[in-house]
């Protein structure tokens, strides 16, 4: 017989989609948009399984579960909800739901849960049938009982087993013969025994109880059961009353509940307390400190060099490094202290019951020293440092939010001072943080109001001094501070997650400008734009760049993206595929600031790089009488050997230009040839050059 299913969801598309999915599995499916109509369908009877969303238009799904239970409606309930809160799942299961699935769900997982629910219902009905047939046929009873996955038993008036099915072998390691004559209370764990005894002694009629049984000779030392006990009247004088029991093994269900409870308060990667548990303990520590007149310190710990290590070794090894960091931090602390991971490379520490700030300073100093020792990843030494901000109750705040905020502010203060240390919060830091917040807000408005603009710095051919390209550099035309260089705001842009829209804006504006120059007859063979690693790794970047360049009718060989070397280190294989795709479409790729980070011939040989840019820090070292630079000579040799174009940045003097030219660096960029300038000034520069060439 086809199972009848009821889908209850107030979202039409979700309801219709689920109905269609279930009908495709040959179920008889009906849909309801609210709790009232669902209740009417259930009251009509015949519904085997209801798939219920907890958030309905007219009532809460938990309320509907309560109505079903009070009305004694016979149906299985599978909650399918977008509510991922742990409390909601537990409440639903306690209110009568047999299972809980979170949206969005995997189709096969949902179908598996539906089949399990229907199987449970089938077994439940089979067990009920067993109970009903117990009075009429002991033989029939035994055949059905032995096939049940649950423990089925009868107890006498002293709660001793008079019958037990064979399921005991697999579940608790006892044979039925071993249990006959023993009391149920003798098997139950002592911690549960008194509660079960009370229920058995003081409650009449049908009873539902939970208990744990210590297993015999099994890998699992104890199992958790939910048992229903029903009084059974017999005509035998010596056994005037008995209890008929069905005990279902819910060990996996309880383990899942405990796991959910654990995950709600712990970090999955490190096993440390998470933000929620940290806040709970901090609140308790504050209350105790108020009563005892003691101090509480909150430490905000941030790893200074973790991103570099994460990019170098990849995210999997980065996770291993975070685990090592957590273990090392934990090793410094007292038993009463709490170390929590907030996410990423950020940790918080709770130091309760302090007598003075010096106690917190001593622990912070130990933490800094502990992290400074090298870590080992794949046999490689990795060196990290930490910046620690400290806020102390009650001097720096008397509530959770204030203490956390002030510790965070103090941490940023030590980062600004050079990192690798700790700092206590001072009121003056709050003003600095406020200025930082104002800068963030101004940057957001600047992007909305289009206050950013591009300046263009010429790239010239050394021998002819002819302009062959330019680099687009972003500037901020601040309404009160004037022209602000990129270094003053790009860090903030990256931290608040606006690097992608800003980079896309730069590409759009650079393409627009190059298109205008082409229409004006101004010849420029290359436009270079800086692309940060996180934007380059974005799945949409490839399509966006190609589409934008083509939309403006720009020859793809005229557009070049500049990336730093650490873009290759995070995931060289994935980055190689992305860059190879761009190269196949004709987009040029340049490595900016070459030689300052992870310079490696291996990736240069295998990645579609077209240009190397010598970092200006190496060029500045070239002075009169000290022209020789082994690093510059090496970079020029690498570019020549790999047949790559070479651009020397930061050229400011003729001495530098002549030395670079003598080595074979034919393309240069720097103040000697022109500062970054607005597009109008660059246009005039190109026009002037064009006029000279035409003479």
C-alpha positions as CSV (number, residue, x, y, z in Angstrom):
1,X,0.0,0.0,0.0
2,X,1.3,3.4,-1.0
3,X,2.3,5.5,2.0
4,X,0.4,8.8,2.5
5,X,2.6,11.8,3.1
6,X,1.7,15.3,4.1
7,X,4.0,18.3,3.4
8,X,3.4,21.3,5.6
9,X,5.3,24.4,4.6
10,X,4.1,28.0,4.2
11,X,6.6,28.7,1.4
12,X,4.9,27.7,-1.9
13,X,8.0,26.9,-3.9
14,X,9.6,24.9,-1.2
15,X,6.3,23.0,-0.6
16,X,5.6,22.3,-4.3
17,X,9.3,21.3,-4.8
18,X,9.2,18.8,-2.0
19,X,5.8,17.4,-3.0
20,X,7.0,16.9,-6.6
21,X,10.2,15.1,-5.2
22,X,8.2,12.8,-3.1
23,X,5.6,12.0,-5.8
24,X,8.5,11.0,-8.0
25,X,9.3,8.3,-5.4
26,X,5.7,6.9,-5.7
27,X,4.4,8.3,-2.5
28,X,0.8,9.6,-2.1
29,X,1.6,13.3,-1.3
30,X,-0.6,16.2,-0.2
31,X,0.6,19.7,0.7
32,X,-0.6,22.2,3.3
33,X,0.4,25.8,3.6
34,X,-0.5,26.3,7.3
35,X,-1.0,24.5,10.6
36,X,-4.8,24.6,10.6
37,X,-5.2,22.9,7.3
38,X,-2.6,20.4,8.2
39,X,-4.4,19.6,11.5
40,X,-7.6,19.0,9.5
41,X,-5.9,16.6,7.2
42,X,-4.4,14.7,10.1
43,X,-7.7,14.5,11.9
44,X,-9.2,12.9,8.8
45,X,-6.7,10.1,9.4
46,X,-4.6,7.9,7.2
47,X,-1.4,10.2,7.1
48,X,1.6,8.0,7.6
49,X,4.3,10.7,7.7
50,X,4.1,14.5,8.0
51,X,7.1,16.6,6.8
52,X,6.8,19.8,8.9
53,X,8.4,23.2,8.7
54,X,8.7,24.8,12.2
55,X,7.8,28.3,10.9
56,X,4.3,28.5,9.6
57,X,2.1,31.4,8.9
58,X,-0.6,30.8,11.5
59,X,1.2,28.9,14.2
60,X,4.6,27.5,15.3
61,X,5.4,24.0,14.2
62,X,6.1,23.1,17.8
63,X,2.6,24.1,18.8
64,X,1.2,21.8,16.0
65,X,3.3,18.9,17.4
66,X,1.7,19.5,20.8
67,X,-1.8,19.5,19.3
68,X,-1.0,16.2,17.5
69,X,0.2,14.6,20.7
70,X,-2.7,15.8,22.8
71,X,-5.2,14.7,20.1
72,X,-3.6,11.3,19.9
73,X,-3.2,11.5,16.2
74,X,-1.3,8.5,14.8
75,X,1.4,9.8,12.4
76,X,5.2,10.1,12.2
77,X,6.6,13.6,12.0
78,X,9.8,14.5,10.2
79,X,10.8,18.2,10.8
80,X,12.3,19.8,7.7
81,X,13.2,23.3,8.8
82,X,15.6,26.2,8.0
83,X,15.9,26.7,11.8
84,X,19.4,25.4,12.6
85,X,19.3,26.3,16.3
86,X,20.2,23.4,18.6
87,X,17.3,24.3,20.9
88,X,14.8,24.1,18.1
89,X,16.0,20.6,17.1
90,X,15.9,19.3,20.7
91,X,12.4,20.8,21.3
92,X,11.0,19.3,18.1
93,X,12.4,15.8,19.0
94,X,11.0,16.1,22.5
95,X,7.6,17.3,21.2
96,X,7.1,14.1,19.3
97,X,9.1,14.5,16.0
98,X,11.0,11.4,15.1
99,X,13.7,13.1,13.1
100,X,15.0,16.6,12.2
101,X,16.5,17.7,8.8
102,X,17.9,21.2,8.2
103,X,17.3,23.2,5.1
104,X,18.9,23.3,2.6
105,X,18.9,19.5,2.5
106,X,20.6,16.9,0.3
107,X,17.8,15.1,-1.6
108,X,19.2,11.6,-1.0
109,X,19.7,12.3,2.7
110,X,16.1,13.5,3.0
111,X,14.7,10.5,1.1
112,X,16.7,8.3,3.4
113,X,15.2,10.0,6.5
114,X,11.7,9.6,5.0
115,X,12.3,5.9,4.4
116,X,13.6,5.5,8.0
117,X,10.6,7.3,9.4
118,X,8.2,5.1,7.5
119,X,10.1,2.0,8.6
120,X,9.9,3.2,12.2
121,X,6.2,3.7,11.8
122,X,5.9,0.2,10.3
123,X,7.8,-1.3,13.3
124,X,5.8,0.7,15.8
125,X,2.5,-0.6,14.3
126,X,4.0,-4.1,14.3
127,X,4.9,-3.8,18.0
128,X,1.4,-2.6,18.8
129,X,0.0,-5.5,17.0
130,X,2.2,-7.8,19.1
131,X,0.8,-6.2,22.3
132,X,-2.8,-6.7,21.1
133,X,-2.2,-10.3,20.2
134,X,-0.4,-11.2,23.4
135,X,-3.6,-12.3,25.1
136,X,-4.7,-14.5,22.3
137,X,-1.6,-16.3,21.1
138,X,1.7,-16.7,22.9
139,X,3.1,-18.4,19.9
140,X,2.1,-15.5,17.6
141,X,3.5,-13.1,20.1
142,X,6.9,-14.8,20.2
143,X,7.3,-14.9,16.4
144,X,6.6,-11.2,16.1
145,X,8.5,-10.1,19.2
146,X,11.7,-11.9,18.2
147,X,11.6,-10.0,14.9
148,X,11.4,-6.6,16.6
149,X,14.5,-4.4,16.7
150,X,13.6,-3.3,20.2
151,X,13.8,-4.9,23.6
152,X,10.4,-6.5,24.4
153,X,9.9,-7.9,27.9
154,X,7.4,-8.5,30.7
155,X,7.9,-7.8,34.4
156,X,6.2,-9.2,37.5
157,X,5.0,-7.1,40.4
158,X,8.7,-6.9,41.7
159,X,9.9,-5.7,38.3
160,X,11.7,-9.0,37.6
161,X,11.9,-10.2,34.0
162,X,9.4,-13.0,33.2
163,X,10.0,-12.8,29.4
164,X,12.7,-11.2,27.3
165,X,13.1,-11.4,23.5
166,X,16.3,-12.5,21.8
167,X,17.3,-8.9,20.9
168,X,19.1,-8.7,24.3
169,X,22.0,-10.6,22.8
170,X,22.9,-7.9,20.3
171,X,21.9,-4.9,22.4
172,X,23.2,-5.5,25.9
173,X,25.1,-8.7,25.7
174,X,22.8,-10.8,27.9
175,X,20.9,-13.9,26.9
176,X,17.2,-14.0,27.7
177,X,17.9,-16.9,30.1
178,X,20.4,-14.8,32.1
179,X,17.8,-12.0,32.6
180,X,14.9,-14.2,33.7
181,X,14.3,-13.6,37.4
182,X,16.6,-10.5,37.5
183,X,15.1,-7.1,38.3
184,X,15.1,-4.4,35.7
185,X,16.5,-2.1,38.3
186,X,19.6,-4.4,38.7
187,X,20.6,-3.7,35.1
188,X,20.0,0.1,35.1
189,X,22.9,2.4,35.9
190,X,22.8,3.5,39.6
191,X,22.5,7.2,38.5
192,X,19.2,6.3,36.8
193,X,17.9,3.6,39.1
194,X,16.2,5.7,41.8
195,X,14.3,7.8,39.2
196,X,13.1,4.7,37.4
197,X,12.1,3.0,40.7
198,X,10.0,6.1,41.6
199,X,8.2,6.0,38.2
200,X,7.5,2.3,38.6
201,X,6.3,2.6,42.2
202,X,4.2,5.7,42.0
203,X,2.7,6.0,38.5
204,X,-0.2,3.9,37.3
205,X,-1.3,3.1,33.7
206,X,1.1,3.4,30.8
207,X,4.5,4.7,31.7
208,X,7.3,6.1,29.5
209,X,10.8,6.2,31.0
210,X,14.4,6.6,29.9
211,X,17.3,4.8,31.4
212,X,20.8,3.5,30.7
213,X,21.9,-0.1,30.9
214,X,25.5,-1.3,31.5
215,X,26.3,-3.7,28.7
216,X,28.0,-7.1,29.2
217,X,31.0,-7.9,27.0
218,X,30.3,-5.3,24.3
219,X,32.3,-2.6,22.7
220,X,29.7,0.0,23.8
221,X,29.8,0.0,27.6
222,X,26.3,1.4,28.0
223,X,23.2,1.9,26.0
224,X,20.4,4.5,26.4
225,X,16.8,3.3,26.1
226,X,13.4,4.9,25.9
227,X,10.8,2.4,27.3
228,X,7.1,2.2,27.3
229,X,5.5,0.1,30.0
230,X,1.9,-1.0,29.9
231,X,0.1,-2.9,32.6
232,X,-1.2,-6.2,31.4
233,X,-4.0,-8.0,33.5
234,X,-3.8,-11.8,33.5
235,X,-6.2,-14.4,35.0
236,X,-3.4,-16.3,36.7
237,X,-3.8,-16.0,40.5
238,X,-0.1,-16.2,41.1
239,X,0.6,-13.3,38.7
240,X,-2.3,-11.0,39.2
241,X,-0.6,-8.2,37.2
242,X,2.4,-7.7,35.0
243,X,4.1,-4.9,33.0
244,X,4.6,-5.3,29.3
245,X,7.5,-3.3,28.0
246,X,9.0,-2.1,24.8
247,X,12.5,-0.5,25.0
248,X,13.9,1.3,22.0
249,X,17.7,1.8,21.8
250,X,18.2,5.6,21.4
251,X,21.9,5.6,22.1
252,X,22.7,7.1,18.6
253,X,20.0,9.7,19.0
254,X,21.4,10.7,22.5
255,X,24.9,10.8,21.2
256,X,23.8,13.0,18.3
257,X,22.1,15.3,20.8
258,X,25.2,15.5,23.0
259,X,27.3,16.1,19.9
260,X,25.0,19.0,18.9
261,X,25.2,20.4,22.4
262,X,29.0,20.2,22.2
263,X,29.2,21.8,18.8
264,X,27.0,24.7,20.0
265,X,29.6,25.7,22.5
266,X,32.9,24.5,21.0
267,X,35.1,25.3,18.0
268,X,35.0,22.3,15.6
269,X,38.6,22.6,14.4
270,X,40.5,23.0,17.7
271,X,37.9,21.7,20.2
272,X,38.3,24.9,22.2
273,X,35.3,26.8,23.6
274,X,33.7,29.1,21.0
275,X,32.4,32.6,21.4
276,X,29.1,31.6,23.0
277,X,30.7,29.5,25.8
278,X,33.4,32.1,26.3
279,X,30.8,34.8,26.9
280,X,28.9,32.5,29.3
281,X,32.0,31.9,31.4
282,X,33.0,35.6,31.2
283,X,29.6,36.6,32.5
284,X,29.9,34.2,35.4
285,X,33.5,35.3,36.2
286,X,32.3,39.0,36.3
287,X,29.5,38.1,38.8
288,X,32.0,36.2,41.0
289,X,34.5,39.0,40.8
290,X,31.9,41.5,42.0
291,X,31.1,39.4,45.0
292,X,34.8,38.7,45.9
293,X,36.2,42.1,44.9
294,X,38.8,40.5,42.6
295,X,39.8,41.3,39.0
296,X,39.1,39.6,35.7
297,X,41.2,40.0,32.6
298,X,40.1,39.4,29.0
299,X,42.9,38.9,26.5
300,X,42.3,39.3,22.7
301,X,45.0,37.2,20.9
302,X,45.7,37.6,17.2
303,X,48.4,35.8,15.2
304,X,50.6,38.2,13.3
305,X,52.0,36.0,10.6
306,X,49.3,33.4,10.2
307,X,48.1,34.5,6.7
308,X,51.6,34.3,5.4
309,X,51.9,30.7,6.7
310,X,48.4,29.8,5.5
311,X,49.2,31.1,2.0
312,X,52.5,29.2,2.0
313,X,51.3,25.8,3.1
314,X,47.6,25.9,2.2
315,X,44.5,25.9,4.3
316,X,44.7,22.2,5.4
317,X,48.2,22.7,6.9
318,X,47.0,26.1,8.2
319,X,44.3,24.3,10.2
320,X,47.0,22.0,11.6
321,X,49.0,25.1,12.6
322,X,45.9,26.6,14.4
323,X,45.5,23.4,16.4
324,X,49.2,23.6,17.4
325,X,48.7,27.2,18.4
326,X,45.7,26.4,20.5
327,X,47.6,23.6,22.3
328,X,50.6,25.8,23.0
329,X,48.4,28.6,24.3
330,X,46.5,26.1,26.5
331,X,49.8,24.8,27.9
332,X,50.6,28.3,29.4
333,X,47.3,28.8,31.2
334,X,46.0,27.9,34.6
335,X,43.3,25.3,35.1
336,X,40.7,28.0,35.9
337,X,41.5,30.0,32.7
338,X,39.5,29.7,29.5
339,X,41.0,29.8,26.0
340,X,38.5,30.2,23.2
341,X,38.8,30.5,19.4
342,X,36.6,33.1,17.8
343,X,37.4,32.1,14.3
344,X,40.3,32.5,11.8
345,X,43.5,33.2,13.7
346,X,41.7,35.0,16.6
347,X,41.6,33.7,20.2
348,X,40.3,35.1,23.4
349,X,41.5,34.3,27.0
350,X,39.6,34.6,30.2
351,X,41.7,35.0,33.3
352,X,39.4,35.0,36.4
353,X,40.2,35.7,40.0
354,X,43.2,38.0,39.6
355,X,44.7,40.1,42.4
356,X,46.4,42.7,40.1
357,X,47.1,43.6,36.5
358,X,50.6,42.3,36.9
359,X,49.2,38.7,37.0
360,X,47.6,39.3,33.5
361,X,50.9,40.8,32.2
362,X,52.9,37.8,33.4
363,X,50.6,35.4,31.6
364,X,50.6,37.6,28.4
365,X,54.4,37.6,28.4
366,X,54.4,33.8,28.7
367,X,52.0,33.5,25.8
368,X,54.2,35.8,23.6
369,X,57.3,33.8,24.5
370,X,55.5,30.4,23.9
371,X,54.3,31.4,20.4
372,X,57.7,32.8,19.4
373,X,59.2,29.2,19.5
374,X,59.1,27.6,16.0
375,X,56.2,25.4,14.9
376,X,56.6,22.4,12.7
377,X,54.6,21.9,9.5
378,X,55.7,19.0,7.2
379,X,59.2,19.2,8.7
380,X,59.5,22.9,8.1
381,X,59.9,25.4,10.9
382,X,57.2,28.1,10.9
383,X,57.7,31.2,13.0
384,X,54.7,33.2,14.3
385,X,54.2,36.1,16.7
386,X,51.1,37.3,18.5
387,X,49.6,40.6,19.4
388,X,47.7,40.6,22.6
389,X,45.3,43.2,23.9
390,X,44.3,43.2,27.6
391,X,41.2,44.6,29.3
392,X,40.7,44.3,33.0
393,X,37.5,44.2,35.1
394,X,36.4,46.5,36.6
395,X,38.8,49.3,35.6
396,X,38.4,48.8,31.8
397,X,34.7,47.9,31.8
398,X,32.1,46.1,33.9
399,X,30.2,44.2,31.3
400,X,31.0,41.6,28.6
401,X,30.7,43.8,25.5
402,X,32.9,46.6,26.9
403,X,35.6,44.3,28.0
404,X,35.8,42.4,24.7
405,X,35.7,45.6,22.7
406,X,38.5,47.3,24.8
407,X,40.6,44.1,24.6
408,X,40.2,44.2,20.8
409,X,41.1,47.8,20.7
410,X,44.3,47.2,22.8
411,X,45.2,44.4,20.4
412,X,45.1,46.6,17.4
413,X,47.2,49.1,19.3
414,X,50.0,46.6,19.7
415,X,49.7,45.7,16.0
416,X,50.1,49.3,15.1
417,X,53.3,49.5,17.2
418,X,55.0,46.7,15.4
419,X,53.2,43.5,16.7
420,X,54.7,40.7,18.8
421,X,53.8,41.9,22.2
422,X,50.9,42.8,24.5
423,X,49.3,46.0,25.6
424,X,46.7,47.0,28.3
425,X,43.7,49.1,27.2
426,X,44.0,52.8,27.8
427,X,41.1,55.3,27.4
428,X,43.1,57.1,24.7
429,X,42.9,54.0,22.5
430,X,39.2,54.3,22.3
431,X,39.7,57.6,20.4
432,X,42.0,55.9,18.0
433,X,39.5,53.1,17.5
434,X,36.8,55.8,16.9
435,X,38.9,57.4,14.2
436,X,39.5,54.0,12.6
437,X,35.7,53.4,12.6
438,X,35.2,56.8,11.0
439,X,37.8,56.0,8.3
440,X,35.9,52.7,7.6
441,X,32.6,54.6,7.2
442,X,34.3,57.2,5.0
443,X,35.7,54.5,2.8
444,X,32.3,52.9,2.4
445,X,30.8,56.3,1.4
446,X,33.7,57.0,-0.9
447,X,32.9,53.9,-2.9
448,X,29.2,54.7,-3.0
449,X,29.8,58.4,-4.0
450,X,32.6,57.5,-6.5
451,X,35.2,59.6,-4.8
452,X,38.0,57.3,-6.0
453,X,39.8,58.0,-9.2
454,X,42.6,56.5,-11.2
455,X,46.0,58.0,-11.8
456,X,48.3,56.6,-14.5
457,X,52.1,56.3,-14.3
458,X,54.0,55.9,-17.6
459,X,56.1,52.9,-18.4
460,X,58.8,53.8,-20.9
461,X,61.3,52.1,-23.2
462,X,64.7,53.1,-21.9
463,X,66.6,53.6,-25.1
464,X,63.9,55.7,-26.9
465,X,62.2,57.1,-23.8
466,X,59.0,56.4,-25.6
467,X,55.9,55.6,-23.5
468,X,54.8,52.0,-24.2
469,X,52.4,51.5,-21.3
470,X,51.1,52.7,-18.0
471,X,50.0,51.3,-14.6
472,X,46.6,52.4,-13.3
473,X,46.9,53.4,-9.6
474,X,43.9,54.2,-7.4
475,X,43.7,57.5,-5.4
476,X,41.0,58.8,-3.1
477,X,39.8,62.4,-3.7
478,X,38.8,63.1,-0.1
479,X,36.4,66.0,0.3
480,X,38.4,67.6,3.1
481,X,41.9,65.9,3.1
482,X,42.5,66.2,-0.6
483,X,44.2,63.4,-2.6
484,X,44.8,60.4,-0.4
485,X,47.4,57.7,-1.6
486,X,46.4,54.0,-1.8
487,X,48.5,53.0,1.1
488,X,46.3,55.0,3.5
489,X,43.1,53.2,2.8
490,X,43.6,49.9,0.9
491,X,44.3,48.1,4.2
492,X,40.9,49.2,5.5
493,X,39.3,48.2,2.2
494,X,40.7,44.7,2.6
495,X,39.6,44.3,6.2
496,X,36.0,45.4,5.6
497,X,35.6,43.1,2.6
498,X,35.3,45.7,-0.2
499,X,38.4,44.7,-2.2
500,X,36.4,42.9,-4.9
501,X,34.0,45.7,-5.8
502,X,36.8,48.3,-5.7
503,X,39.0,46.1,-8.0
504,X,36.1,45.6,-10.4
505,X,35.6,49.4,-10.4
506,X,39.3,49.9,-11.2
507,X,39.2,47.5,-14.1
508,X,36.0,49.1,-15.4
509,X,37.5,52.6,-15.3
510,X,40.9,51.6,-16.7
511,X,39.2,49.9,-19.7
512,X,37.0,53.0,-20.2
513,X,40.0,55.3,-20.2
514,X,42.1,53.1,-22.5
515,X,39.1,52.9,-24.9
516,X,38.9,56.7,-25.0
517,X,42.6,57.1,-25.7
518,X,42.3,54.6,-28.5
519,X,39.4,56.6,-30.0
520,X,41.5,59.7,-29.8
521,X,44.2,58.1,-31.8
522,X,46.6,57.8,-28.9
523,X,48.8,54.7,-29.1
524,X,49.4,52.8,-25.9
525,X,50.3,49.1,-26.0
526,X,49.7,48.2,-22.4
527,X,47.4,49.1,-19.5
528,X,48.4,47.4,-16.2
529,X,46.0,46.9,-13.2
530,X,46.8,45.5,-9.8
531,X,44.6,42.5,-8.8
532,X,44.8,41.3,-5.2
533,X,45.1,37.5,-4.6
534,X,41.6,37.2,-3.0
535,X,40.0,38.8,-6.0
536,X,42.0,36.7,-8.5
537,X,40.8,33.6,-6.6
538,X,37.1,34.6,-6.9
539,X,35.1,32.3,-9.2
540,X,33.5,35.2,-11.1
541,X,36.8,37.1,-11.9
542,X,37.7,35.2,-15.1
543,X,34.4,35.8,-16.8
544,X,34.1,39.4,-15.5
545,X,37.6,40.4,-16.8
546,X,37.2,38.9,-20.3
547,X,33.6,40.3,-20.6
548,X,34.7,43.9,-19.5
549,X,37.8,44.0,-21.8
550,X,35.7,42.8,-24.8
551,X,32.8,45.2,-24.0
552,X,35.1,48.2,-24.4
553,X,36.6,46.8,-27.7
554,X,40.1,46.6,-26.2
555,X,42.7,44.3,-27.7
556,X,43.3,41.7,-25.0
557,X,47.0,41.8,-25.4
558,X,46.8,45.5,-24.3
559,X,45.5,44.6,-20.9
560,X,47.8,43.3,-18.1
561,X,47.0,42.2,-14.6
562,X,49.7,42.6,-11.9
563,X,49.7,40.1,-9.1
564,X,52.1,39.6,-6.2
565,X,54.0,36.3,-5.7
566,X,51.9,35.2,-2.7
567,X,49.0,34.7,-5.0
568,X,50.7,31.6,-6.2
569,X,51.5,30.1,-2.9
570,X,48.0,29.6,-1.4
571,X,46.9,27.1,-4.1
572,X,49.4,27.0,-6.9
573,X,47.4,24.4,-9.0
574,X,44.1,26.3,-8.8
575,X,45.8,29.6,-9.5
576,X,47.7,28.1,-12.4
577,X,44.5,27.0,-14.0
578,X,42.9,30.5,-13.6
579,X,45.9,32.3,-15.1
580,X,46.3,29.7,-17.9
581,X,42.7,30.4,-18.8
582,X,43.3,34.2,-18.9
583,X,46.5,33.7,-20.9
584,X,44.7,31.6,-23.5
585,X,42.3,34.5,-23.9
586,X,45.3,36.9,-24.5
587,X,45.4,38.7,-21.1
588,X,49.0,39.5,-20.0
589,X,50.1,38.5,-16.5
590,X,52.9,40.4,-14.6
591,X,54.4,39.6,-11.2
592,X,54.6,42.8,-9.1
593,X,57.3,43.4,-6.5
594,X,59.3,40.4,-7.7
595,X,62.1,39.3,-5.4
596,X,60.5,40.5,-2.1
597,X,58.6,37.3,-1.2
598,X,58.7,33.7,-2.4
599,X,60.7,34.1,-5.7
600,X,60.8,30.6,-7.2
601,X,61.9,29.5,-10.6
602,X,59.5,26.5,-10.4
603,X,56.3,28.6,-10.7
604,X,57.8,31.0,-13.2
605,X,58.6,28.0,-15.5
606,X,55.1,26.5,-15.2
607,X,52.8,29.5,-14.9
608,X,51.7,31.8,-17.8
609,X,53.7,34.8,-16.6
610,X,54.6,37.4,-19.3
611,X,56.3,40.1,-17.2
612,X,58.5,40.6,-14.1
613,X,58.6,43.9,-12.2
614,X,61.7,44.6,-10.2
615,X,60.6,46.0,-6.8
616,X,61.5,49.7,-6.2
617,X,63.3,48.7,-2.9
618,X,66.0,47.1,-5.0
619,X,66.2,50.0,-7.4
620,X,66.6,52.5,-4.6
621,X,69.8,50.7,-3.5
622,X,71.5,51.7,-6.8
623,X,73.5,54.8,-6.0
624,X,76.5,56.7,-7.5
625,X,79.7,54.7,-6.9
626,X,77.6,51.7,-5.7
627,X,75.8,50.8,-8.9
628,X,76.4,47.1,-8.7
629,X,73.3,45.2,-7.3
630,X,73.6,41.4,-7.4
631,X,69.8,41.0,-6.8
632,X,68.9,43.2,-9.7
633,X,71.4,41.4,-11.9
634,X,69.9,38.1,-10.9
635,X,66.3,39.2,-11.6
636,X,67.4,40.5,-15.1
637,X,69.1,37.2,-15.8
638,X,66.0,35.3,-14.7
639,X,63.7,37.3,-17.0
640,X,66.1,37.0,-19.9
641,X,66.6,33.3,-19.4
642,X,62.8,32.7,-19.2
643,X,62.1,35.1,-22.1
644,X,59.9,37.3,-19.9
645,X,59.4,41.1,-20.3
646,X,61.0,43.1,-17.5
647,X,59.9,46.4,-15.9
648,X,62.0,48.2,-13.3
649,X,59.9,50.2,-10.8
650,X,60.8,53.2,-8.8
651,X,63.4,54.6,-11.2
652,X,64.2,58.2,-10.0
653,X,67.7,59.0,-11.2
654,X,69.7,58.8,-14.3
655,X,72.3,56.7,-12.5
656,X,69.7,54.1,-11.7
657,X,68.3,54.2,-15.3
658,X,71.7,53.9,-16.9
659,X,72.7,50.9,-14.7
660,X,69.5,49.1,-15.3
661,X,69.8,49.8,-19.0
662,X,73.3,48.4,-19.1
663,X,72.0,45.2,-17.6
664,X,69.3,44.8,-20.3
665,X,66.3,46.2,-18.4
666,X,64.7,48.1,-21.3
667,X,61.3,49.0,-19.7
668,X,61.2,51.3,-16.7
669,X,58.7,53.1,-14.5
670,X,59.3,55.8,-11.9
671,X,59.4,59.5,-11.1
672,X,62.3,60.0,-13.5
673,X,59.8,59.5,-16.4
674,X,56.6,60.7,-14.7
675,X,54.6,60.6,-11.5
676,X,51.1,59.0,-11.4
677,X,48.8,61.6,-13.0
678,X,45.1,62.0,-13.9
679,X,43.9,60.7,-17.2
680,X,43.7,64.2,-18.7
681,X,47.4,64.9,-17.9
682,X,48.4,61.5,-19.2
683,X,46.5,62.2,-22.4
684,X,48.4,65.4,-23.0
685,X,51.6,63.5,-22.3
686,X,50.7,61.0,-25.0
687,X,49.7,63.8,-27.4
688,X,53.0,65.5,-26.9
689,X,54.9,62.4,-27.5
690,X,52.8,61.7,-30.6
691,X,53.6,65.2,-31.9
692,X,57.3,64.7,-31.4
693,X,57.3,61.4,-33.2
694,X,55.4,62.8,-36.2
695,X,58.0,65.6,-36.7
